[in-house]
Amino acid sequence: MQTIYKVFLIIFIIIIGIILYSFDWESGIMHEANTKYILSLAAAIVGILAVFVLNTWSKIGSKKP
């Protein structure tokens, strides 16, 4: 992976860790207080998927026959 993709991957993983740490597990997943964490978690997961897609595209574009 290119360096920039590794940096963003680490950032998204740290964000997911912080979200899971601050999540109120006793209230339940769909509780009103946890809604902001669920949305942030979904955005971080989409970010990780985007990093892998961009990395794959960069590998496909750089291959020479």
HUZIFEN-V283697 format. One record per helix or strand of 2 or more residues. SS is the DSSP state (helix for helix, strand for strand). FROM is the first residue (numbers start at 1). TO is the last residue. If there is no record, write none. Layout:
ss = [SS | SS]
from = [FROM | FROM]
to = [TO | TO]
This chain:
ss = [helix | helix]
from = [3 | 32]
to = [22 | 62]
